[in-house]
Amino acid sequence: MPELSDLGKMLLTFGGIIIALGLLFLVASRIPFLGRLPGDILIRRGNTSIFIPIVTCIVLSLVLTVAVNLLLILLRRR
């Protein structure tokens, strides 16, 4: 039954990804400048506030792109 073992590997992989994302969210809340970078937009009018983290999204995108590319390079060497 190779189909079940493949399914088990896939479930373990997705579980590991979910755990890694959870740890990332726990650590990200402790980084003081994340979400308050120059270029992030905060609009306050009356009782309404809108926050648009443009620069934070760009920085996170660059960091994650480099991390995923390095991971793929390391996995291809095997």
Steps between C-alpha positions, in 0.01 A plus 500: 500500500740771387213750467443511875867549579516787251193654661662463843816676383296779350299547821819509707648759264192722521496460878862610518423803285208596725719465812772713339246770409362497854848548644565777249185684610598463866846643436379772261287661770815560707686689225441864597545670161294255297186680385638844584751551222533833316264481204223313681182703478281580802184706448297615802178693463257521785435153642638323191858400435642327193845342500667399171843336561645544149870503590461223757340278234782573255768421761328176604457400136871550431606308811265209428604489133867473595425237766292284266758525221779398737289208622434387143870523414590291805235238415620469137854409610387170652 
